[in-house]
Amino acid sequence: MNEVFHIMDEKLPTMLDFKKLKKEGLSFINEFDGVHWTNLNPSDPGVTVLDQIVFALTELGYCTDFPVKDLLTQRNGKIKFKNQFYQAQEILTSSPVQAQDYIKFLLDRTQGHVNAQFVVPKASKPVLEVIEAYLDVDSEEKDLKQKKAGKKAAKKVEPEVQDPILDEVFFLLNRVRNVGQLFAMPQFLQPVMVQLNGSIVFKEGTNLQKALGIIEQAIKNYLFPKIQGKGYQELQQMGYPTNEIFNGPKLQHGWIVDKSLPVKRNQLTIGELIAVLSEIKEVSYVESLSFAPPYNTQIIKVDAHQILQVAFSEDHLSLVLEPTPSSVTQQKGIFGTGPLLRKSKGKSVSTVEMVPKKPKGNFRDIETYFSIQQTFPEIFGVGADAIGPNTNPIRIAQTRQLKGYLSLYDQVLANQFSQIANLGTLFSFKNATKGLSKEVKSKNFFIKKFEKPLKSFPVPYKTFVATYFYQFLYDVPDIEAILKDHGIFNFSTSLLPKKTMEVQSWEQYKEDPYNRYALGLMHFTDDESISLKRRNTFLNHLLARHGESPSLIDGLMGENTFTGEKQKDRILIKSLLLQNLGQLSYHRFKGYNYLQASQIQTEIQTVTIQAYSKMAKQLQRDFLMASKKINKKYKLKQKDFTNYSGLELQLNLLWALDFQYQKFIVAHYGDPAYQDEIGVAQWMRKNRKGVILVETKLLLSDAVFQLTFASKPDVNTGWRATNLTLSNLAELEAWFRSQKLCPFLNSKGQNEASITVNRQTFVFERIQEHFSSEDTYLDLGYHGALSLEAQWGSDQSLLLPVDFLETDLWLVFPGFLPLVSQASFRSKMQLFFENLTPVRMQSIAITPSIADMKNIIPLFANWHNAKRFQGIQEPEVPSKLEPSKKWNGGNENTAKLVQLLLKNRKAS
């Protein structure tokens, strides 16, 4: 049977429907000139003009209907994704935020060898909370690491103090530490060994040693599973949506979705064990299975810092082969030989498809415009070769008159094709400064040999921002005759034939960037006020498309930043934010890595005349010219997120802080009254991106503490524990809050009392002391209150007020900065804290005087450097810091820094 094909007569969309468009055109003519223009038949020349324009409009409609990937495909067949689109793995992922994110990160970076359990002792004040990590490590990996560490230690005078795996995990966690978070040194999960009584019956022909290894692995995987990441395509086929696959940190060895994350089991029953064994194909059944002494129960429970391990012993467990029950195996070679089954390797990263495939399109040469004048019947005389040397002058005049009329339509149509062809540029994160078509951009202007270095001068084609694209009609037949001043180059110092001179003149006119047609076209198509509004709308759309609120960003932006014009500054800053959004959104709440951060200057230095001249030159730049330089200067690098928190970098962009300090320095340079302010301004821009961010928790991590409890109503009698760490404080504070009565009621007449919290015993000593004021103690309710004192490397302790413990982040701006004196500064900071800082954290912006800034800077710099560089001025920077050798940076200077922060908190 022959197959019959049919062409379906489907209704065309309006933009492709010639008849409908022509009908609308004729209706328009009738409405506005139906009295004089009565002949609307095809024979009328006006209707012919309408036909050609409608045909061109259907071509335009056809092009706009191309797939977006085709519209974005360049002549080389590739789509330019950079600064136009973020890929899923770039914009949907984020630096670890929750415990499951850190688990994914560790599993991925250790290739599944290290599993972790995170515990955060809850305290009433977040600054007291320290994250504890308990690790489960493959025995083979642990032995290998310790063996390598032993060889290294043998070459050193002092052996390693910490386990190399603990060091490595501590190092990894601090690479992705969030602002306001603090990790204690990780610890291994403490094994709780459990023996089994009973018999396991295996199927005939089973290799008992191999089967026992499979059982060991199955039970271990049940108690604390270790999973392997999967590829993007594999997870999609399993039904996971894209946003769920990429939820969490960037991984290198496969993606791990939240639902598949391992959970450590803190209890085990015989029933659960039997269910695990029944899933193993080599096992036929089990008999009389129970826990061996000292566990005489059906269920065993462990704490968060412990892990169950099931061991097999010939004294308790019998292995039996079917079909002869008499073949009970008691061979010692099967039990106690170490790992019986090596873990199989999964797919290597090279075989896992980590990301979606990029779309590919077909290049469409949209911008090459074919004039409607070349589609007219020859009798109209507007096509190629329509006018010859012997053409009647009247005929030439008539032709040019019609050509001038049609060229208006040509220009509009050509510009629309350019607009479609530049769709990627319109929606680019970077601001376009040229409205010219891509093809014209590549042409050389008419420039003499000695002017070659000036070949890229911007006028007249560059504008602050271009949102409407256009192209020249130089390829339209005989167009030169109707262009203004087209014969301006029609002269020569030598005798040349007229035809040759006309050709040269026309070429020179086209290459002249100042010709009246080119300049007029640019001014006609580019109205700066309209372009600024249009570009701001495009940027708002792009921000919203990436989940950012344009109105929030408008509210957060600083005033008088780059250009001094609000609309232009908004466009520059939004463009910079979009260019860096991949990094900023990924590291939104990430803190700086104090184990890897670069050393900063401890002294405030004067600004040299060379530095001043460079800054003054930068401030005088034409922003129309310097767009690329600004984009490059403010492009964030991975190193920036090691040295700074994401919050600092975002503030620097929103308020152009570097630029603000430069303006201040240039404005006051040479004035002796501002010498100190200029030095501080230069230090701030060179060392801290314009703002000092201090984390209270990091300050407290360097101190030792004493905790005082006073019972009510007799607050003059108290109990004090000393030499406490920050982790101890969180545990004790939570414990005291959980007590309904005074915990020392039974200690009357005694000078000491002990409290056990989470397996650790704390000794409290009776004291006779009154709390100095209400702002220095934490109220526990009706039965007592707590007071906290910190000591940083000196005999003198500092009584910490409650408002210090309630402040997680301190943002320090010099009080002399003009930005700070603006009426909107406090409201903008409040908006920033409410929307861009972690929910549980309390933040404050302080604006110290120049006298206090001169003290804060060296104190902060020494404390910052001491966290990594052990106080050495010129350290030998290691390729990998060993956390076990981290020096405790706490000293009396830290206490002075805390006192200065508190002083300025009251002033703010």
Helices and strands as residue ranges (DSSP letters): G 14-16, H 18-33, H 45-64, H 68-72, H 88-91, H 99-109, E 114-119, G 126-128, E 132-137, H 139-154, H 164-175, E 187-188, E 190-202, H 208-223, H 232-237, H 242-245, G 258-260, E 267-269, H 270-278, E 283-291, E 299-301, E 306-311, E 317-321, E 328-329, G 349-351, G 372-374, G 378-380, H 393-421, H 423-426, H 438-441, G 449-454, G 479-482, H 498-511, H 516-525, H 528-545, H 550-556, H 566-579, H 581-586, H 609-619, H 627-633, H 640-643, H 646-654, H 657-668, G 672-674, H 675-687, E 692-695, H 696-701, E 704-711, E 717-724, H 726-738, G 745-747, E 752-757, E 760-768, G 774-776, E 777-779, E 784-791, E 798-799, H 802-805, E 809-812, H 818-821, H 825-836, E 843-846, H 850-869, G 883-885, H 892-907
